[in-house]
Amino acid sequence: MFSRLRHHIGSAHVIALIALFVALGGSAYAALNLPKNSVGARQLKRGAVTPPKLAHSTVKKLRGAKGRPGATGATGPAGPSDIYAGGAAFGALGASYTEIASITVPPGEYLLEAKTTILDPEKEEHAIAECQIAAKVSGGPDIWDQTSVSLPKIAGEFSSESATLAGAAAFSATQTIVFSCKSQFGTTDYDDARLWAIKAGAVHGVPLPFD
């Protein structure tokens, strides 16, 4: 049997076996006999050291300083508006302005609105009433809207008409808003009066004109 093997083993086989023994012996020597810190960047192949192979403390040292904050993003949509409201149920009007309702709002920009029903308590009588939203009952320079209501004479009937006002204003300080009305002719009452101010993100084109 050994004689047969000798006939099949040639010089190429012998050289290959010798090379294998040398390679294995060299690897074992390198693993057991390499001095400390003898392997450096020149001995490492490109891509041989990957993040999973690094110690956690080493990975932390490789992290750079925190960068600068990015640019501010676009402004988002305006949030819900605040509404300030006041009112009165019923009352009589005289020859001078009578305060029907008032509200006080903080600084800001507002849409102002008011409404009421003007009644003639006398049958078959013509009457006229005037209403306004202003900073004071007496009016003055800060009047944001003003209107008049004419009640026609109706045979055998009481007459009534709605008074509706709207304005807009920007206030730099706390502001009182007054809804008031008066009788200009005849006898008049008001009913279901409402006053409200809606705070807006921005109001443009103020002051609004009126006559």
C-alpha positions in Angstrom: 0.0 0.0 0.0 2.8 2.5 0.9 4.6 1.5 -2.2 1.6 2.5 -4.2 1.4 5.9 -2.5 5.0 6.5 -3.2 4.3 6.1 -6.9 1.4 8.7 -6.7 3.1 11.4 -4.6 5.3 13.6 -6.6 7.5 16.6 -5.9 4.5 19.0 -6.4 2.7 17.4 -3.5 5.8 17.6 -1.3 6.2 21.3 -2.0 2.6 22.0 -1.3 2.7 20.3 2.0 5.9 22.1 3.1 4.2 25.5 2.2 1.2 24.6 4.2 3.3 23.8 7.3 5.2 27.0 7.0 2.0 29.1 6.7 0.4 27.4 9.7 3.5 27.8 11.7 3.8 31.5 10.8 0.2 32.3 11.8 0.7 30.5 15.1 4.0 32.4 15.7 2.3 35.7 14.9 -0.6 35.1 17.3 1.7 34.0 20.1 4.9 36.0 19.7 4.0 39.4 18.1 5.2 42.2 20.5 2.7 44.6 22.0 1.8 47.6 19.8 3.7 46.1 16.8 0.6 46.2 14.5 -0.1 49.7 13.1 -2.0 51.3 10.2 0.5 50.0 7.7 -0.2 46.4 8.7 -4.0 46.8 8.5 -5.9 46.2 5.2 -8.4 48.9 4.1 -11.8 48.3 5.6 -10.5 45.7 8.0 -11.6 47.7 11.1 -15.4 48.4 11.1 -17.5 50.2 13.8 -18.8 46.9 15.4 -15.2 45.9 16.0 -14.4 49.1 18.0 -14.8 49.5 21.7 -17.7 51.7 22.8 -15.3 54.1 24.5 -13.4 54.5 21.2 -16.6 55.2 19.2 -17.5 57.9 21.7 -14.1 59.6 21.2 -14.6 59.6 17.4 -17.9 61.7 17.7 -17.4 65.3 16.9 -18.8 68.4 18.6 -22.5 69.2 18.2 -23.1 71.3 15.1 -24.9 74.7 15.0 -28.7 74.8 14.9 -30.3 74.9 11.5 -32.3 77.7 10.0 -35.6 78.6 11.6 -38.5 76.9 9.8 -41.5 78.6 8.2 -44.1 80.2 10.5 -47.0 77.9 11.2 -50.7 78.7 10.8 -52.3 81.1 13.2 -53.9 79.4 16.3 -57.5 79.7 17.5 -58.8 83.3 18.0 -60.0 84.8 21.3 -63.5 86.2 21.4 -64.7 88.8 23.9 -68.4 89.3 24.1 -71.1 91.2 26.0 -74.7 92.1 25.7 -78.1 93.1 27.2 -81.6 91.7 26.9 -83.9 94.8 26.6 -84.1 98.5 27.4 -85.4 101.9 26.6 -83.5 104.5 24.6 -83.4 108.2 25.4 -82.3 111.3 23.5 -78.7 110.8 24.5 -76.6 107.8 23.9 -77.3 104.9 26.3 -74.7 102.2 26.9 -76.1 98.9 26.0 -73.0 96.7 26.3 -69.3 97.0 26.8 -66.2 94.8 26.8 -62.5 95.3 27.7 -59.9 93.6 25.6 -56.1 93.3 25.9 -53.7 94.8 23.4 -54.0 93.3 19.9 -55.8 93.6 16.6 -59.5 93.0 16.5 -62.6 92.6 14.4 -65.4 94.4 16.1 -69.1 93.6 15.7 -72.4 94.6 17.3 -76.1 94.0 16.6 -79.5 94.7 18.2 -83.2 95.0 17.3 -84.6 98.5 17.5 -88.3 98.5 18.5 -91.0 101.2 18.4 -93.2 100.6 21.5 -96.0 102.7 20.0 -98.3 101.6 17.2 -98.4 103.5 14.0 -95.5 105.7 14.9 -92.4 106.6 12.8 -89.2 106.6 14.8 -85.4 106.8 14.2 -82.6 105.4 16.4 -78.8 105.7 16.0 -76.2 103.2 17.3 -72.4 103.1 17.5 -69.4 101.1 18.7 -66.8 103.5 20.2 -64.3 103.9 23.0 -66.8 105.9 25.1 -70.6 106.3 25.3 -70.2 109.9 24.1 -68.3 108.7 21.1 -65.4 111.0 20.6 -62.5 110.5 18.1 -62.5 106.7 18.6 -65.7 105.6 16.8 -65.3 102.3 14.9 -68.7 102.2 13.3 -72.0 104.1 13.4 -75.4 103.5 11.9 -79.0 104.8 12.0 -82.2 102.8 11.9 -85.5 104.2 10.6 -88.8 102.6 11.8 -91.6 103.1 9.4 -95.2 103.9 10.4 -97.3 100.8 9.9 -101.1 101.0 10.4 -102.1 99.1 13.5 -98.7 97.5 13.9 -95.5 97.9 16.0 -92.4 98.3 13.8 -88.9 97.0 14.3 -85.5 96.9 12.4 -82.1 95.4 13.0 -79.1 97.5 13.6 -75.8 95.9 12.6 -72.3 97.4 13.1 -68.8 96.2 12.2 -65.3 97.7 12.5 -61.7 96.8 13.0 -59.0 98.3 15.1 -55.5 97.7 16.5 -54.9 98.5 20.2 -51.5 99.0 21.7 -52.9 98.9 25.3 -56.0 97.5 27.1 -59.1 99.0 25.5 -62.8 99.3 26.4 -65.3 99.0 23.6 -68.8 100.4 24.1 -72.0 99.6 22.2 -74.5 102.4 22.6 -77.7 103.7 21.0 -80.1 106.7 21.2 -83.4 107.8 19.9 -83.2 110.5 17.3 -86.9 110.8 16.7 -89.9 109.2 18.3 -89.8 106.5 21.0 -87.5 103.5 20.6 -86.3 100.5 22.6 -83.6 98.0 22.0 -83.8 94.2 22.3 -81.3 91.3 22.3 -78.2 93.5 22.0 -74.8 91.8 21.3 -71.3 93.1 21.2 -68.2 91.0 20.4 -64.5 91.5 19.5 -62.5 88.7 17.7 -58.8 88.9 18.2 -57.0 88.4 14.9 -53.4 87.6 13.8 -53.2 90.9 11.9 -55.6 93.6 10.8 -54.9 95.6 7.6 -56.4 98.8 6.2 -57.5 100.4 9.5 -59.0 102.8 10.4 -62.1 102.0 8.3 -64.1 104.9 7.0 -67.8 105.4 7.7 -70.3 108.3 7.3 
